[in-house]
């Protein structure tokens, strides 16, 4: 309950004390983020493209590569990172220096609104100001410690949460945009690229998720959701293309069981693509060899 009370003080701030509290909170955000080497946002203009699954597995692969990783779930209405990483139902502890994130697989430090809800069925029925207050608290009050990477998993769209995250976090390294192969996904996801460009945030690259299914018996490939959407966006916008993650039924089943797919099936074609994508992100962010 202490963690819940600490987080929900953002409600009072949003209602009356926001103007006095924000300057101090911004200083605290700068202080916290000064201990994070790289900040990468995972976003998509469209829902249903598997963005959170991609974010969670990228975090785990980064940690396997020896990086200290934090993962902030900024999707308040559909938080799924705790479920994907098998830490659902755990409540963070509060210490003298702030809220301690939950430690998931491979030491990934996680914070999510899901940890503060009374039950898994509880909805978050908040307007913009409360969500903005919670984002500020995730950045200012959470004891992230020394990190090589902080990944932020955003909700779909180009509204309050993406805008606030990009404006609040100092020196963001860039965004990774996730799309599906379909024409509809391309149409919507290009808006996310345009948003990042307008705000002046670098787009590290495009990831095409659910990119075809290869039959394990005959080896035939089936493009169930279309093909080439990510590469088309890359060509049209001049943004690097990071890779195609094929459909693998194990991704869904592992997610349901709370085990990162890349850990349970490390030798699968999809897991290999995940690692290639992370290597490209690391190279783009850190420079030089991986």
KETI-850559 format. One line per 2 residues: number of its first residue (from 1); their letters; for each residue x, y, z of N, C-alpha, C, O. Coordinates in steps of 0.2 Angstrom, whole numbers. Layout:
<sites>
NUM) a) X Y Z X Y Z X Y Z X Y Z ~ ... $
</sites>
This chain:
<sites>
1) xx) 4 -6 0 0 0 0 4 6 0 2 11 -3 ~ 10 6 3 15 12 3 16 14 -4 16 20 -6 $
3) xx) 18 9 -8 19 11 -15 13 14 -19 14 19 -23 ~ 7 11 -17 1 14 -20 0 21 -18 -1 25 -22 $
5) xx) 1 23 -12 0 29 -9 5 34 -13 4 40 -14 ~ 12 32 -13 17 36 -16 15 37 -23 16 43 -25 $
7) xx) 13 33 -27 11 34 -34 5 39 -35 5 43 -39 ~ 0 37 -31 -6 41 -32 -6 48 -29 -11 52 -29 $
9) xx) 0 50 -26 0 57 -24 0 61 -30 -1 67 -30 ~ 2 58 -36 1 62 -42 -6 64 -44 -6 69 -47 $
11) xx) -11 61 -41 -18 64 -42 -19 71 -39 -21 75 -42 ~ -16 71 -33 -17 78 -29 -12 83 -33 -14 89 -34 $
13) xx) -7 81 -35 -2 86 -39 -6 88 -45 -6 94 -46 ~ -9 84 -48 -13 85 -55 -18 90 -53 -20 94 -58 $
15) xx) -21 90 -47 -27 94 -46 -26 101 -43 -30 105 -44 ~ -20 102 -40 -19 108 -37 -12 110 -36 -11 116 -36 $
17) xx) -8 106 -34 -1 108 -32 4 107 -38 10 107 -37 ~ 1 105 -44 6 103 -50 11 109 -51 17 107 -52 $
19) xx) 9 115 -51 13 120 -53 19 121 -49 24 123 -51 ~ 18 120 -42 23 121 -37 28 115 -37 34 116 -36 $
21) xx) 25 109 -38 29 103 -38 33 101 -44 38 98 -44 ~ 31 103 -50 34 101 -56 41 103 -57 45 99 -59 $
23) xx) 43 110 -55 50 111 -56 55 107 -52 60 105 -54 ~ 53 105 -45 57 101 -41 57 94 -44 62 90 -44 $
25) xx) 51 92 -47 51 85 -50 55 85 -56 58 79 -57 ~ 55 90 -60 59 90 -66 67 89 -64 71 86 -68 $
27) xx) 69 92 -59 76 92 -57 77 85 -54 83 82 -56 ~ 72 82 -51 73 75 -49 74 70 -55 77 65 -55 $
29) xx) 70 71 -60 70 67 -66 77 68 -70 80 63 -71 ~ 79 74 -70 86 75 -73 91 71 -69 96 68 -72 $
31) xx) 91 71 -62 95 68 -58 95 60 -59 100 57 -60 ~ 89 57 -59 88 50 -60 91 48 -67 95 43 -68 $
33) xx) 89 52 -72 91 50 -79 98 51 -80 101 48 -85 ~ 102 55 -76 109 56 -77 113 49 -76 119 49 -77 $
35) xx) 109 45 -72 112 38 -71 111 33 -76 113 27 -75 ~ 107 35 -81 105 30 -87 109 32 -93 109 38 -95 $
37) xx) 113 28 -96 117 30 -101 113 31 -108 114 36 -111 ~ 108 26 -109 104 27 -115 97 26 -114 95 21 -110 $
39) xx) 93 30 -117 86 30 -116 83 28 -123 84 32 -128 ~ 79 23 -124 76 21 -130 69 20 -129 66 16 -125 $
41) xx) 65 23 -133 57 22 -133 55 17 -138 57 18 -144 ~ 50 13 -136 47 8 -141 40 10 -142 36 11 -137 $
43) xx) 39 12 -148 32 14 -150 29 12 -156 33 9 -160 ~ 23 13 -157 19 11 -164 13 16 -164 10 17 -159 $
45) xx) 12 18 -170 6 22 -171 -1 18 -170 -6 20 -169 ~ 0 11 -171 -6 6 -171 -5 1 -165 0 -1 -164 $
47) xx) -11 -1 -163 -11 -6 -158 -12 -13 -161 -13 -13 -167 ~ -10 -18 -158 -11 -25 -160 -5 -27 -164 -5 -32 -168 $
49) xx) 1 -24 -164 7 -26 -168 12 -29 -164 17 -31 -167 ~ 10 -31 -158 15 -34 -153 21 -30 -151 26 -33 -149 $
51) xx) 19 -24 -150 24 -19 -148 27 -21 -141 33 -21 -140 ~ 23 -22 -136 25 -24 -129 29 -30 -129 34 -31 -125 $
53) xx) 27 -35 -133 31 -41 -133 38 -40 -136 43 -43 -134 ~ 38 -36 -141 45 -34 -144 49 -30 -139 55 -32 -138 $
55) xx) 46 -26 -135 49 -22 -130 52 -26 -125 58 -26 -123 ~ 48 -31 -122 50 -35 -117 56 -40 -119 61 -41 -115 $
57) xx) 56 -43 -125 61 -47 -127 67 -43 -129 73 -46 -128 ~ 67 -37 -132 72 -33 -133 76 -32 -126 82 -32 -126 $
59) xx) 72 -30 -121 75 -29 -114 79 -35 -112 85 -34 -109 ~ 76 -41 -113 79 -47 -110 86 -48 -114 91 -50 -111 $
61) xx) 85 -48 -121 91 -49 -125 97 -44 -123 103 -46 -123 ~ 95 -38 -122 100 -33 -120 103 -35 -113 110 -34 -113 $
63) xx) 99 -37 -109 102 -40 -102 107 -46 -103 112 -46 -100 ~ 105 -50 -108 109 -56 -109 116 -54 -112 121 -57 -111 $
65) xx) 116 -48 -115 122 -46 -118 126 -42 -113 132 -39 -115 ~ 124 -42 -107 128 -39 -102 126 -32 -100 130 -29 -96 $
67) xx) 121 -29 -103 119 -22 -101 114 -22 -95 110 -27 -94 ~ 115 -17 -91 110 -16 -86 104 -13 -89 104 -7 -91 $
69) xx) 98 -16 -88 92 -13 -92 86 -12 -87 85 -16 -82 ~ 83 -6 -88 76 -5 -85 71 -5 -90 72 -3 -96 $
71) xx) 65 -6 -89 59 -6 -93 53 -3 -90 51 -5 -85 ~ 51 3 -93 46 7 -90 40 6 -94 40 7 -100 $
73) xx) 34 3 -92 28 2 -95 24 8 -94 21 9 -89 ~ 23 12 -100 20 18 -100 13 17 -103 9 22 -104 $
75) xx) 11 11 -104 4 10 -106 -1 9 -100 -1 3 -97 ~ -4 14 -98 -8 14 -92 -15 10 -93 -17 7 -88 $
77) xx) -18 10 -99 -24 7 -100 -24 0 -102 -28 -4 -101 ~ -18 -2 -104 -17 -9 -106 -10 -12 -104 -6 -14 -108 $
79) xx) -8 -11 -98 -1 -13 -96 0 -21 -96 -4 -25 -93 ~ 5 -23 -100 6 -30 -101 13 -32 -100 14 -38 -100 $
81) xx) 17 -28 -99 24 -30 -98 25 -34 -92 29 -39 -92 ~ 22 -33 -86 23 -38 -80 20 -45 -82 24 -50 -80 $
83) xx) 15 -45 -86 13 -52 -88 18 -56 -92 19 -61 -92 ~ 20 -52 -97 25 -55 -102 31 -57 -98 34 -62 -100 $
85) xx) 34 -53 -93 40 -55 -90 39 -59 -84 43 -61 -80 ~ 33 -61 -82 31 -66 -77 32 -63 -70 33 -66 -65 $
87) xx) 30 -56 -69 31 -53 -63 24 -50 -61 24 -45 -57 ~ 19 -52 -64 12 -49 -63 10 -51 -55 11 -56 -53 $
89) xx) 7 -46 -52 4 -47 -45 9 -45 -40 8 -45 -34 ~ 16 -43 -42 21 -41 -37 20 -34 -36 19 -30 -40 $
91) xx) 21 -32 -29 20 -25 -28 27 -22 -26 31 -25 -22 ~ 29 -16 -29 35 -13 -27 36 -11 -20 31 -10 -17 $
93) xx) 42 -11 -18 43 -8 -11 45 -1 -11 48 1 -16 ~ 44 2 -6 46 9 -5 52 10 0 51 8 5 $
95) xx) 57 14 -2 63 15 2 64 22 3 60 26 0 ~ 69 24 7 71 31 8 72 35 1 72 41 1 $
97) xx) 75 31 -4 76 35 -10 71 34 -15 72 37 -21 ~ 65 31 -14 60 31 -19 57 24 -20 58 20 -15 $
99) xx) 54 23 -25 50 16 -27 55 12 -30 58 14 -35 ~ 56 6 -28 61 1 -31 57 -3 -36 52 -6 -35 $
101) xx) 60 -3 -42 57 -7 -48 57 -15 -46 61 -17 -42 ~ 53 -18 -49 53 -26 -49 58 -28 -53 59 -26 -59 $
103) xx) 62 -33 -51 67 -36 -55 65 -43 -58 63 -47 -55 ~ 65 -43 -64 62 -48 -68 68 -53 -71 74 -52 -69 $
105) xx) 67 -57 -76 72 -61 -79 78 -57 -81 78 -51 -84 ~ 84 -60 -80 90 -58 -82 92 -51 -79 96 -47 -81 $
107) xx) 88 -49 -73 89 -43 -69 86 -37 -72 88 -31 -70 ~ 82 -38 -77 78 -32 -80 74 -29 -75 70 -32 -71 $
109) xx) 75 -22 -73 71 -18 -68 65 -16 -72 65 -12 -77 ~ 59 -17 -69 52 -16 -72 48 -11 -67 48 -12 -61 $
111) xx) 45 -6 -70 40 -3 -67 34 -2 -71 34 -1 -77 ~ 28 -3 -68 21 -3 -72 16 -1 -68 16 -2 -62 $
113) xx) 11 2 -70 5 4 -66 1 -2 -64 -2 -2 -59 ~ 2 -8 -68 -1 -14 -66 1 -16 -59 -3 -20 -55 $
115) xx) 7 -14 -57 9 -16 -50 5 -13 -44 5 -15 -39 ~ 2 -7 -46 -1 -3 -41 -9 -4 -41 -12 -1 -37 $
117) xx) -11 -8 -45 -19 -9 -46 -21 -15 -41 -17 -19 -39 ~ -27 -14 -38 -29 -18 -33 -30 -26 -35 -30 -30 -32 $
119) xx) -32 -26 -42 -33 -33 -45 -31 -32 -52 -30 -27 -55 ~ -30 -38 -55 -28 -38 -63 -34 -36 -67 -33 -34 -73 $
121) xx) -40 -36 -64 -46 -34 -68 -47 -26 -67 -52 -23 -70 ~ -44 -23 -63 -45 -16 -62 -43 -11 -67 -37 -12 -70 $
123) xx) -48 -7 -70 -46 -3 -76 -43 4 -73 -44 6 -67 ~ -39 7 -77 -36 14 -75 -41 18 -79 -40 19 -85 $
125) xx) -45 22 -76 -50 27 -79 -47 34 -77 -50 37 -73 ~ -42 36 -81 -39 42 -80 -39 46 -86 -39 44 -91 $
127) xx) -40 53 -85 -39 58 -90 -31 59 -91 -27 57 -87 ~ -30 63 -96 -23 65 -97 -19 68 -91 -13 65 -90 $
129) xx) -21 72 -87 -17 75 -82 -14 70 -77 -9 70 -75 ~ -19 65 -75 -17 60 -71 -11 55 -74 -7 53 -70 $
131) xx) -12 54 -80 -7 50 -83 0 53 -84 5 50 -83 ~ -1 60 -85 6 64 -85 9 64 -79 15 63 -78 $
133) xx) 5 64 -73 8 64 -67 11 58 -65 16 57 -62 ~ 8 52 -67 11 46 -66 17 45 -70 22 42 -67 $
135) xx) 18 47 -76 24 47 -80 29 50 -77 35 48 -76 ~ 28 56 -74 33 60 -71 35 57 -65 41 57 -63 $
137) xx) 31 53 -61 33 49 -55 37 43 -57 42 42 -53 ~ 35 40 -62 39 34 -64 47 36 -66 51 32 -65 $
139) xx) 47 42 -68 54 45 -70 58 48 -64 64 48 -63 ~ 54 51 -60 57 55 -54 57 51 -48 62 52 -44 $
141) xx) 53 46 -46 52 43 -40 55 36 -40 56 33 -34 ~ 56 33 -45 58 26 -46 65 26 -45 69 29 -49 $
143) xx) 68 21 -41 75 21 -40 78 16 -45 79 10 -44 ~ 79 19 -51 81 15 -57 89 13 -56 91 8 -58 $
145) xx) 93 17 -52 100 15 -51 104 17 -57 102 20 -62 ~ 110 14 -58 114 14 -63 112 9 -69 111 3 -68 $
147) xx) 110 12 -75 107 8 -80 111 9 -87 114 15 -88 ~ 112 4 -91 115 5 -97 109 8 -102 110 12 -106 $
149) xx) 103 5 -101 98 6 -105 91 7 -101 90 3 -97 ~ 87 12 -103 80 12 -100 76 12 -106 76 16 -111 $
151) xx) 72 7 -107 67 6 -112 61 8 -110 59 7 -104 ~ 57 12 -114 50 14 -112 45 11 -117 46 13 -123 $
153) xx) 41 7 -115 35 4 -119 29 9 -119 26 10 -114 ~ 28 12 -125 22 17 -125 16 13 -127 16 8 -131 $
155) xx) 10 16 -126 4 14 -129 4 16 -136 8 20 -138 ~ -1 13 -140 -2 15 -147 -4 22 -147 -7 25 -143 $
157) xx) -2 25 -153 -4 32 -155 1 37 -154 7 35 -152 ~ -1 43 -155 3 49 -154 1 54 -149 1 60 -151 $
159) xx) -2 52 -144 -6 56 -139 -2 58 -133 4 59 -134 ~ -5 59 -128 -2 62 -121 4 58 -119 9 61 -118 $
161) xx) 4 51 -119 9 48 -116 16 48 -120 21 50 -118 ~ 15 47 -127 21 47 -131 24 54 -131 30 55 -130 $
163) xx) 20 59 -131 22 66 -131 26 68 -124 31 71 -124 ~ 23 66 -119 26 67 -112 32 64 -111 37 67 -109 $
165) xx) 33 58 -113 39 54 -112 44 57 -116 50 58 -114 ~ 43 59 -122 48 62 -127 51 68 -124 56 70 -125 $
167) xx) 46 72 -121 48 79 -119 51 79 -112 55 83 -110 ~ 49 74 -108 52 74 -101 59 71 -100 63 73 -96 $
169) xx) 60 65 -104 66 62 -103 72 66 -107 71 67 -113 ~ 77 68 -103 82 72 -107 87 67 -111 88 61 -109 $
171) xx) 89 70 -116 94 66 -121 92 59 -123 95 54 -122 ~ 86 59 -125 83 52 -128 88 50 -134 89 54 -138 $
173) xx) 90 44 -134 94 41 -139 90 40 -146 92 41 -151 ~ 83 39 -145 79 38 -151 73 33 -149 72 31 -144 $
175) xx) 69 32 -155 64 28 -154 64 22 -159 67 23 -164 ~ 62 16 -157 61 10 -161 54 10 -163 50 9 -158 $
177) xx) 52 9 -169 45 9 -171 43 2 -173 46 -1 -178 ~ 38 -1 -170 36 -7 -172 29 -7 -177 25 -3 -175 $
179) xx) 29 -11 -182 24 -11 -186 22 -19 -188 26 -23 -187 ~ 17 -20 -191 15 -26 -194 15 -25 -202 16 -20 -204 $
181) xx) 15 -31 -205 17 -30 -213 11 -27 -217 12 -25 -222 ~ 5 -27 -214 -1 -25 -218 -1 -18 -220 3 -13 -217 $
183) xx) -5 -16 -225 -5 -9 -228 -8 -5 -222 -6 1 -222 ~ -13 -7 -219 -16 -3 -214 -11 -1 -208 -11 5 -206 $
185) xx) -7 -6 -206 -2 -4 -201 3 1 -204 5 6 -200 ~ 5 1 -210 9 6 -213 6 12 -213 10 17 -211 $
187) xx) 0 13 -215 -4 19 -215 -4 23 -208 -2 29 -208 ~ -5 19 -203 -5 22 -196 2 23 -193 3 28 -190 $
189) xx) 6 18 -194 13 18 -191 17 24 -193 21 27 -190 ~ 16 26 -200 20 31 -202 19 38 -199 23 42 -199 $
191) xx) 13 38 -195 11 44 -191 16 44 -185 18 50 -183 ~ 18 39 -183 23 39 -177 30 41 -179 33 45 -175 $
193) xx) 32 39 -185 38 42 -188 38 50 -189 42 53 -187 ~ 32 52 -191 31 59 -192 31 63 -185 34 68 -185 $
195) xx) 28 60 -180 28 63 -174 35 64 -171 37 69 -169 ~ 39 58 -171 46 59 -169 50 64 -173 54 68 -170 $
197) xx) 49 64 -179 53 69 -183 51 76 -181 55 81 -181 ~ 44 78 -180 42 84 -178 45 86 -171 46 92 -170 $
199) xx) 45 81 -166 48 83 -160 55 84 -160 58 86 -155 ~ 58 81 -165 66 81 -165 69 75 -162 75 76 -160 $
201) xx) 65 70 -161 68 64 -158 70 59 -164 66 58 -169 ~ 76 56 -164 79 52 -169 75 45 -169 73 42 -164 $
203) xx) 73 43 -175 70 36 -176 76 31 -177 79 32 -183 ~ 77 27 -173 83 22 -173 81 17 -179 86 15 -183 $
205) xx) 75 15 -179 73 11 -185 66 8 -184 63 9 -179 ~ 65 4 -189 58 1 -190 59 -7 -189 63 -10 -191 $
207) xx) 54 -10 -185 54 -17 -184 48 -20 -186 42 -17 -185 ~ 48 -24 -191 42 -27 -194 40 -34 -190 44 -39 -190 $
209) xx) 35 -34 -186 33 -40 -182 28 -44 -185 24 -41 -190 ~ 27 -50 -184 22 -55 -187 23 -55 -194 19 -55 -198 $
211) xx) 30 -56 -196 31 -55 -203 32 -62 -207 37 -65 -207 ~ 26 -65 -208 26 -71 -212 26 -77 -207 29 -77 -201 $
213) xx) 24 -83 -209 24 -89 -205 28 -94 -210 26 -96 -215 ~ 33 -98 -207 36 -103 -211 34 -110 -208 35 -111 -202 $
215) xx) 31 -114 -212 29 -121 -209 35 -125 -207 40 -126 -211 ~ 34 -127 -201 40 -131 -198 41 -138 -201 46 -141 -201 $
217) xx) 36 -140 -205 36 -147 -208 39 -146 -215 43 -150 -217 ~ 36 -142 -219 38 -142 -226 42 -136 -228 45 -136 -233 $
219) xx) 43 -131 -224 47 -125 -225 44 -120 -229 47 -115 -231 ~ 38 -121 -231 34 -116 -235 33 -109 -231 31 -110 -225 $
221) xx) 33 -104 -234 32 -97 -231 25 -95 -233 23 -95 -239 ~ 21 -92 -228 15 -89 -229 15 -82 -226 16 -82 -220 $
223) xx) 13 -77 -230 13 -71 -228 5 -69 -226 1 -66 -229 ~ 4 -71 -220 -3 -71 -217 -6 -64 -216 -12 -63 -217 $
225) xx) -1 -59 -215 -3 -52 -214 -1 -47 -219 0 -41 -218 ~ 1 -50 -225 4 -46 -230 12 -46 -229 14 -51 -226 $
227) xx) 15 -42 -233 22 -43 -233 25 -36 -235 23 -32 -238 ~ 31 -35 -232 35 -29 -234 33 -22 -231 36 -17 -233 $
229) xx) 29 -22 -226 26 -16 -223 32 -12 -220 33 -6 -221 ~ 36 -15 -216 41 -12 -213 47 -9 -217 49 -3 -217 $
231) xx) 48 -13 -222 53 -11 -227 51 -5 -231 54 0 -233 ~ 44 -5 -233 41 0 -237 41 7 -233 43 12 -236 $
233) xx) 40 7 -226 40 13 -222 47 15 -222 48 21 -222 ~ 52 11 -221 59 13 -221 61 16 -227 64 21 -227 $
235) xx) 59 14 -233 61 17 -239 57 23 -240 61 28 -242 ~ 51 24 -238 47 30 -239 50 36 -235 49 42 -236 $
237) xx) 52 34 -229 54 39 -224 61 40 -223 63 45 -219 ~ 65 35 -226 72 36 -225 75 33 -218 81 35 -216 $
239) xx) 71 30 -214 72 27 -208 75 20 -209 73 16 -213 ~ 81 18 -205 84 12 -206 79 6 -204 74 7 -200 $
241) xx) 79 1 -207 75 -5 -206 79 -10 -202 85 -12 -204 ~ 76 -12 -196 80 -16 -191 79 -24 -192 83 -28 -190 $
243) xx) 73 -26 -195 73 -33 -196 65 -35 -196 61 -31 -194 ~ 64 -41 -198 58 -44 -198 57 -50 -193 61 -55 -194 $
245) xx) 53 -50 -189 51 -55 -184 46 -60 -186 40 -57 -187 ~ 47 -66 -188 42 -70 -191 37 -72 -186 38 -72 -180 $
247) xx) 31 -75 -188 26 -77 -183 29 -84 -181 31 -88 -184 ~ 28 -85 -174 30 -91 -171 25 -92 -165 24 -88 -161 $
249) xx) 21 -98 -166 16 -99 -160 19 -99 -153 15 -98 -149 ~ 25 -100 -153 28 -101 -146 28 -94 -143 29 -93 -137 $
251) xx) 29 -88 -147 29 -82 -144 23 -80 -140 23 -78 -135 ~ 17 -82 -143 11 -81 -139 10 -86 -133 8 -83 -128 $
253) xx) 12 -92 -134 11 -97 -128 16 -95 -122 14 -95 -117 ~ 22 -93 -124 27 -91 -119 25 -84 -116 26 -84 -110 $
255) xx) 22 -80 -119 19 -74 -116 14 -75 -111 14 -72 -106 ~ 9 -80 -113 4 -82 -109 7 -85 -102 4 -84 -97 $
257) xx) 12 -88 -103 15 -91 -97 20 -87 -93 23 -89 -88 ~ 21 -81 -96 26 -76 -92 33 -78 -93 37 -76 -88 $
259) xx) 35 -81 -98 42 -82 -99 44 -79 -106 41 -80 -111 ~ 49 -75 -106 51 -72 -112 53 -77 -117 57 -81 -116 $
261) xx) 50 -76 -123 51 -81 -129 59 -82 -130 61 -87 -132 ~ 62 -76 -130 69 -77 -132 74 -81 -127 79 -83 -129 $
263) xx) 71 -82 -121 74 -86 -116 72 -94 -117 76 -98 -116 ~ 66 -95 -118 63 -102 -119 65 -105 -125 66 -111 -126 $
265) xx) 65 -101 -131 67 -104 -137 72 -100 -141 71 -97 -146 ~ 78 -100 -138 84 -96 -140 86 -97 -147 90 -93 -150 $
267) xx) 85 -104 -149 88 -106 -156 83 -105 -162 84 -107 -167 ~ 77 -103 -160 72 -102 -165 73 -96 -170 77 -92 -168 $
269) xx) 71 -96 -176 72 -91 -181 70 -84 -178 74 -79 -179 ~ 64 -84 -175 62 -77 -172 67 -75 -167 68 -69 -167 $
271) xx) 69 -79 -162 74 -77 -157 80 -74 -160 83 -69 -158 ~ 82 -77 -165 89 -75 -169 88 -68 -172 92 -64 -172 $
273) xx) 82 -67 -174 80 -60 -177 80 -55 -172 82 -50 -172 ~ 77 -57 -166 77 -52 -160 84 -50 -158 85 -44 -157 $
275) xx) 89 -55 -158 96 -53 -156 99 -49 -162 103 -44 -160 ~ 97 -50 -168 100 -46 -173 97 -39 -173 101 -34 -174 $
277) xx) 91 -38 -171 88 -32 -170 92 -28 -165 93 -22 -165 ~ 93 -31 -159 96 -28 -153 103 -26 -155 105 -21 -153 $
279) xx) 107 -30 -159 113 -29 -161 113 -22 -165 118 -18 -164 ~ 108 -22 -169 108 -16 -173 106 -9 -169 109 -4 -170 $
281) xx) 102 -10 -164 100 -5 -160 106 -3 -156 108 3 -155 ~ 110 -7 -153 116 -6 -149 121 -2 -153 124 3 -151 $
283) xx) 122 -5 -160 127 -2 -164 125 6 -166 129 10 -166 ~ 118 7 -167 116 13 -168 116 18 -163 118 24 -163 $
285) xx) 115 15 -156 115 20 -151 122 21 -148 124 26 -146 ~ 126 15 -147 133 16 -144 138 17 -149 144 19 -147 $
287) xx) 137 15 -156 142 16 -161 147 10 -160 148 7 -155 ~ 151 9 -166 156 4 -166 153 -3 -166 148 -4 -168 $
289) xx) 157 -8 -164 155 -15 -164 151 -16 -158 152 -13 -153 ~ 147 -22 -158 143 -24 -153 147 -27 -148 144 -30 -143 $
</sites>
